[in-house]
Amino acid sequence: MFLSVFDMFKVGVGPSSSHTMGPMVAAARFLDLMRASPFEFHGLKGSLHGSLAFTGVGHATDRAAILGLAGFLPDSYDHDKAEAALAAIAETHTVSPEGLPELKFDPKTDLIFDYDHNLPGHANGMVLMATDAQGDVILRQVYYSIGGGFVLTEEELAEGKATDEGDPVPYPFKSAAEMLEMANASGKSIAEMKRENEISRGCAVSFAKGTARIWEVMNGCIERGLVTDGILPGGLSVRRRAKGIHDALQAERGMNLNAPHTINDWMSVYAMAVNEENAAGGQVVTAPTNGAAGTLPAVIRYYLDHVPGASESHIEDFLLTAAAIGGLVKFNASISGAEAGCQAEVGSASAMAAAGLCAVMGGTPEQVENAAEIALEHHLGMTCDPVKGLVQVPCIERNGLAAIKAVSAASLALRGDGQHFVPLDACIETMRQTGHDMHEKYKETSLGGLAVNVPNC
């Protein structure tokens, strides 16, 4: 099984990887399908289903789909250009993507939120259509945004498209048990095996540059969040708090006022900074999703800023180890809140961060696996119930608490010898089963939990 670091950690735009980035990617794929078609197109239509409909407005799904059909992509997203494009589309009721003629598209009538008809493949489904001069549909494709910005067509989903397509890799582990067996047989760390897998399909220099950029974007997101205040968009009037907390923490330094537990505030504020940026539609890195994007960067910053002997040279090993764990979760369960609740997003992020921290602090492969298991186990059953469909409450604070759990899990694992009662594979399978059994109203539909018990206006 192979899932690249650059698949797990994708540079994109907030507030949601599955509801914002995914639909934008799906629209881009549909434009490519149109460009390869012999038909003459005159217009576009689309419909959003399941969770993409129920929480689509709060997650900016309609905005993302519109911009995607206009030719925008998550990794090259420009906010000012996007705003100008949206204004032009609203006025002209047309889009003009590169390589295609001007196409009729009125977002108010041509992009439908279908709350009544779920698509069979996944909770995050959308249909994109192209029409001829008479308005008849002549090209149609169903897409599923399956979490973390990953998108599959209905045909790809039905075929069981795997994450290990391509040339074989040296260490193709599909489970934590296989990962540990290969580590023991080879004498290599999880990061070393993962690095060899990556380089076997690419270039060592390009890989190093790519991982450096991932951390650069993550850290830049933290820094922006720590200096920006104000009210987050969406109508809940949620205040940005990261700047105020960070300012207070800095002011307290050197004053001998800090209780030991203040370190938790540092972890939380790094995570909250990222998720406030995400909620504002800023540039983030999926880790493994946008809704969980703050946890892993927060733990890296905790390591760099607060752990004696920490070095930026270890960040690549952190990311490699975390991606290996994230790949196992995605391959054997899910990283999609719409599919398995927030245990699949923040729980996975905490497990990835715990594994990465344990690795760079000298943990053995067995201790790394244990750290990931501890963190994931104590997120089992967590629902995804965003108030008003916005990635704000409880998502922002939740990332901070997940970072704290990740550090605690890594510390506990390092205190042991790697032997433990519940294997990571069993925990991942439990998460899958729990997500399957979880009521739909607790899976990113905003139809249950906090979303209905907290006033939305």
C-alpha positions in Angstrom: 0.0 0.0 0.0 1.4 3.4 -1.0 0.0 6.8 -0.2 2.4 9.6 -0.7 3.3 12.2 1.9 2.1 14.8 -0.7 -1.3 13.1 -0.9 -1.7 13.2 2.8 -0.4 16.7 3.2 -1.8 18.8 0.5 -1.6 22.6 0.3 -5.1 24.0 -0.2 -7.7 26.4 1.0 -10.1 26.4 3.9 -12.5 25.7 5.5 -12.8 22.1 4.5 -10.8 19.5 2.6 -13.8 17.3 1.8 -16.3 20.1 1.3 -14.2 22.9 -0.2 -11.0 21.4 -1.7 -12.7 18.2 -2.9 -15.5 19.9 -4.9 -13.0 22.3 -6.4 -10.8 19.4 -7.5 -13.9 17.5 -8.8 -14.8 20.6 -10.9 -11.3 20.7 -12.3 -11.5 17.0 -13.2 -14.8 17.6 -15.0 -13.3 20.5 -17.0 -10.5 18.1 -18.1 -13.2 15.6 -19.1 -14.9 18.3 -21.2 -11.6 19.3 -22.8 -11.1 15.7 -23.9 -14.6 15.3 -25.2 -15.6 15.8 -28.9 -18.9 17.5 -27.9 -19.6 21.2 -28.3 -20.6 22.6 -24.9 -22.7 25.7 -24.1 -23.4 25.4 -20.3 -22.8 23.8 -17.0 -25.0 22.5 -14.2 -24.4 20.7 -10.9 -26.0 19.3 -7.8 -24.6 18.7 -4.3 -25.8 15.7 -2.2 -25.6 14.3 1.3 -23.2 16.1 3.6 -22.1 18.4 0.8 -25.7 19.7 0.7 -26.4 19.8 4.4 -23.3 21.6 5.5 -22.3 23.0 2.1 -23.1 26.7 2.7 -21.1 26.7 6.0 -18.2 24.8 4.4 -18.3 27.1 1.3 -19.0 24.1 -1.0 -21.0 26.1 -3.5 -18.3 28.7 -3.7 -15.6 26.1 -4.2 -17.6 24.3 -6.9 -18.2 27.6 -8.7 -14.6 28.6 -8.6 -13.5 25.1 -9.7 -15.7 25.3 -12.7 -14.1 28.7 -13.4 -10.7 27.0 -13.5 -9.4 27.6 -9.9 -7.3 24.9 -8.1 -6.7 24.6 -4.3 -2.9 24.6 -4.4 -2.7 27.7 -6.5 -5.7 29.5 -5.0 -5.5 33.3 -5.0 -8.1 35.0 -2.8 -8.3 38.3 -4.6 -8.6 36.7 -8.0 -11.3 34.4 -6.7 -13.3 37.3 -5.3 -13.1 39.0 -8.7 -14.1 35.9 -10.5 -17.1 35.3 -8.2 -18.3 38.8 -8.8 -18.0 38.5 -12.6 -19.8 35.1 -12.6 -22.7 36.6 -10.6 -23.0 39.4 -13.0 -22.5 37.6 -16.4 -23.9 34.1 -15.5 -21.0 32.6 -17.4 -17.6 31.0 -16.8 -14.7 30.9 -19.1 -12.3 28.2 -18.1 -9.0 27.8 -20.0 -9.3 25.6 -23.1 -13.1 25.8 -23.3 -15.6 28.2 -24.7 -17.6 30.7 -22.6 -20.2 28.6 -20.8 -23.6 29.6 -19.4 -23.6 29.1 -15.6 -25.8 30.9 -13.1 -24.9 29.7 -9.6 -28.3 30.6 -8.3 -30.2 28.2 -10.6 -27.5 25.9 -12.0 -26.0 24.6 -8.8 -28.5 22.8 -6.7 -28.4 21.8 -3.0 -30.2 18.5 -3.1 -31.2 17.6 0.4 -33.5 14.8 -0.5 -31.5 12.4 -2.7 -28.2 10.9 -1.3 -25.9 9.3 -3.8 -25.1 5.7 -3.0 -21.3 5.7 -3.0 -20.4 8.2 -0.2 -21.9 10.8 2.0 -20.1 13.5 0.1 -21.5 13.3 -3.5 -21.9 15.7 -6.3 -23.0 15.6 -9.9 -21.6 17.8 -12.6 -23.2 18.2 -16.1 -22.4 19.9 -19.3 -25.2 21.0 -21.7 -25.6 21.7 -25.4 -27.1 24.8 -27.1 -30.6 23.5 -26.3 -29.8 23.0 -22.6 -29.8 19.2 -22.8 -27.2 17.4 -20.7 -24.6 15.8 -23.0 -21.9 15.0 -20.5 -22.5 13.9 -16.8 -20.2 12.6 -14.1 -20.7 11.7 -10.5 -17.9 12.6 -8.0 -17.3 11.6 -4.4 -15.2 13.7 -2.1 -13.9 11.0 0.2 -12.0 13.1 2.7 -8.7 15.0 2.8 -9.2 16.5 -0.6 -9.3 13.0 -2.3 -11.8 12.8 -5.1 -13.1 9.7 -7.0 -15.6 9.3 -9.8 -18.4 6.8 -9.2 -16.7 4.4 -11.5 -13.4 4.7 -9.6 -15.2 4.1 -6.3 -17.1 1.1 -7.7 -13.8 -0.4 -9.0 -12.3 -0.1 -5.5 -9.5 2.2 -6.8 -6.7 1.7 -4.3 -4.1 4.1 -3.0 -1.2 1.9 -4.2 -1.4 2.2 -8.0 1.8 2.5 -9.8 5.2 0.8 -9.5 5.9 -1.4 -6.5 7.6 0.2 -3.5 10.2 -1.3 -1.3 8.0 -1.5 1.8 4.3 -1.9 0.8 2.8 -2.3 4.3 -1.0 -2.3 4.5 -1.3 -2.7 8.2 0.5 -1.6 11.3 1.5 -5.3 11.9 3.1 -5.5 8.5 4.8 -2.1 9.1 6.4 -3.4 12.3 7.4 -6.7 10.7 9.2 -4.8 7.9 10.8 -2.5 10.3 12.1 -5.4 12.4 13.3 -7.3 9.4 15.0 -4.3 7.8 16.3 -2.6 10.9 14.9 0.7 9.6 12.7 3.2 11.2 9.1 3.9 9.9 10.4 7.2 8.5 13.3 5.5 6.7 11.0 2.9 5.1 8.5 5.6 4.1 11.3 7.7 2.6 12.5 4.8 0.5 9.0 4.3 -0.7 8.7 8.0 -1.7 12.0 8.2 -3.4 11.4 5.0 -5.3 8.7 6.9 -7.2 10.4 10.2 -7.5 13.5 12.2 -6.8 15.2 12.6 -3.5 16.0 16.3 -4.0 12.4 17.1 -5.1 11.1 15.1 -2.2 13.2 17.1 0.3 12.0 20.4 -1.3 8.4 19.2 -1.1 8.5 18.3 2.5 10.2 21.6 3.4 7.4 23.4 1.6 4.8 21.5 3.6 6.3 22.7 6.8 6.8 26.2 5.5 3.1 26.5 4.6 2.0 24.9 7.9 4.2 27.2 10.0 3.2 30.2 7.9 -0.4 29.4 8.7 0.4 29.3 12.5 2.2 32.6 12.3 -0.7 34.3 10.5 -3.1 33.0 13.0 -1.1 34.2 15.9 -1.1 37.8 14.8 -4.7 38.1 13.3 -7.7 39.0 15.3 -11.3 39.9 14.5 -14.5 38.0 13.9 -14.7 34.8 11.8 -17.0 34.8 8.8 -20.2 32.7 8.6 -22.7 34.4 11.0 -21.8 32.9 14.3 -19.8 35.9 15.3 -17.0 33.7 16.7 -14.0 35.7 17.8 -10.5 34.8 16.8 -8.8 34.0 20.1 -5.3 32.7 19.2 -3.7 36.2 19.0 -5.0 37.2 22.4 -3.9 34.0 24.1 -0.5 34.1 22.4 0.0 37.7 23.4 -0.8 36.8 27.0 1.5 33.8 27.0 4.4 35.9 25.6 3.8 38.6 28.2 3.9 36.0 31.0 7.3 34.6 30.0 10.0 35.3 32.5 7.6 36.4 35.1 7.6 33.1 37.1 3.8 33.1 36.9 3.3 30.0 34.8 2.0 26.8 36.2 3.3 23.6 34.6 0.0 23.1 32.8 0.5 26.3 30.8 2.4 24.3 28.2 -1.1 23.0 27.2 -2.0 26.6 26.3 0.9 26.8 24.0 -0.1 23.6 22.2 -3.6 24.7 22.0 -2.8 28.2 20.7 -0.7 26.9 17.8 -3.5 24.6 16.8 -6.2 27.3 17.2 -4.2 29.7 15.1 -4.3 27.2 12.2 -7.9 26.4 12.5 -8.9 30.0 12.8 -7.1 30.6 9.5 -8.9 27.6 8.0 -12.2 28.9 9.2 -11.5 32.2 7.5 -10.8 30.5 4.2 -7.0 30.9 4.4 -4.2 28.7 3.0 -3.7 25.5 5.1 -2.3 22.0 4.7 -4.5 19.0 5.0 -3.2 17.0 8.0 -5.0 14.8 7.1 -8.0 17.1 6.5 -8.7 20.8 6.8 -11.0 20.4 9.8 -8.1 18.7 11.6 -5.3 20.8 10.1 -4.1 22.4 13.3 -3.3 19.4 15.4 -0.1 18.1 13.7 1.5 21.5 13.0 0.8 22.4 16.6 2.7 19.4 17.8 5.6 20.2 15.5 5.8 23.7 16.9 5.6 22.4 20.4 8.5 20.1 19.6 10.6 22.9 18.1 9.8 25.6 20.6 9.6 23.7 23.9 11.5 20.4 23.7 15.2 20.6 24.6 17.4 19.4 21.8 14.7 19.7 19.1 15.9 20.3 15.5 14.2 21.3 12.3 16.3 18.6 10.6 13.9 16.1 12.2 10.7 17.6 10.7 10.9 15.4 7.6 11.0 12.3 9.8 8.0 13.6 11.7 6.0 14.1 8.5 7.1 10.8 7.0 6.1 8.9 10.2 2.8 10.8 10.5 2.0 10.1 6.8 2.6 6.4 7.3 0.1 6.3 10.1 -2.4 8.4 8.2 -2.1 6.2 5.2 -3.0 3.1 7.3 -6.0 4.9 8.8 -7.2 6.0 5.3 -6.6 2.6 3.7 -8.3 0.6 6.4 -10.9 2.9 7.7 -11.5 6.6 6.9 -10.3 10.2 7.4 -13.7 11.6 6.4 -15.9 13.2 9.0 -18.9 12.7 6.7 -18.2 9.0 6.6 -17.1 8.2 10.2 -17.4 11.3 12.4 -14.7 13.5 13.8 -12.9 10.4 15.2 -11.8 10.0 11.6 -10.5 13.5 11.2 -9.2 14.9 14.6 -8.7 11.3 15.9 -6.5 10.5 12.9 -4.7 13.8 13.1 -3.9 13.1 16.8 -2.6 9.6 16.1 -0.4 11.0 13.2 1.0 13.7 15.4 1.6 11.4 18.3 3.5 9.0 16.0 5.6 11.8 14.5 6.5 13.2 17.9 7.4 9.8 19.3 9.6 9.1 16.3 11.6 12.3 16.5 12.1 11.9 20.2 13.8 8.6 19.7 10.9 6.1 19.8 11.3 2.7 18.4 8.8 1.6 15.7 6.9 -0.3 18.4 6.7 2.8 20.6 5.6 4.9 17.6 2.8 2.4 16.8 1.8 2.5 20.5 1.7 6.3 20.5 -0.6 6.3 17.5 -2.9 3.7 19.0 -3.2 5.6 22.3 -4.1 8.9 20.6 -6.7 7.3 18.2 -8.2 5.1 20.9 -9.1 8.1 23.0 -11.0 9.8 20.2 -13.1 6.8 19.3 -16.8 7.7 19.0 -16.2 11.4 18.5 -19.0 12.9 16.4 -18.8 15.6 13.8 -21.5 18.1 14.6 -20.3 21.6 13.4 -22.6 24.4 14.5 -24.3 26.0 11.5 -22.2 23.8 9.3 -19.1 26.0 9.9 -15.7 24.6 10.7 -15.5 26.7 13.9 -17.5 25.3 16.8 -16.3 22.9 18.2 -13.6 22.3 15.5 -11.1 25.1 16.5 -10.7 24.1 20.2 -11.0 20.4 19.3 -7.7 20.6 17.4 -6.0 22.1 20.4 -7.2 19.3 22.7 -6.1 16.7 20.1 -2.6 18.2 20.1 -2.5 17.9 23.9 -3.6 14.2 23.6 -1.0 13.6 20.9 1.8 14.8 23.1 0.5 12.8 26.1 0.2 9.7 24.0 3.8 10.0 22.6 5.1 10.6 26.2 3.2 7.6 27.5 4.5 5.4 24.7 8.1 6.6 25.3 7.7 5.5 29.0 7.1 2.0 27.8 8.8 -0.6 25.7 6.3 -0.7 22.9 4.4 -3.7 24.2 0.7 -2.9 24.8 -2.7 -4.5 24.9 -4.6 -2.9 22.0 -2.9 -3.1 18.6 -3.2 0.0 16.3 -4.8 -2.2 13.7 -7.6 -3.2 16.1 -8.1 0.4 17.0 -8.4 1.5 13.4 -10.9 -1.3 12.7 -12.9 -0.3 15.7 -13.0 3.3 14.4 -14.2 2.0 11.1 -17.0 -0.1 12.7 -17.9 2.8 15.0 -18.2 5.1 12.0 -20.3 2.6 10.2 -22.7 2.3 13.1 -22.8 6.1 13.9 -26.1 7.8 13.1 -25.9 10.0 10.1 -26.9 13.1 12.0 -23.6 12.9 13.8 -21.5 12.7 10.6 -21.0 16.3 9.3 -24.6 17.0 8.5 -25.2 19.5 11.3 -28.4 17.6 12.1 -27.5 16.5 15.6 -25.2 17.1 18.6 -24.0 20.6 19.3 -25.3 21.7 15.9 -28.9 21.5 17.2 -28.4 22.2 20.9 -26.5 25.5 20.5 -28.2 28.6 19.1 -27.1 29.2 15.5 -27.8 32.9 15.3 
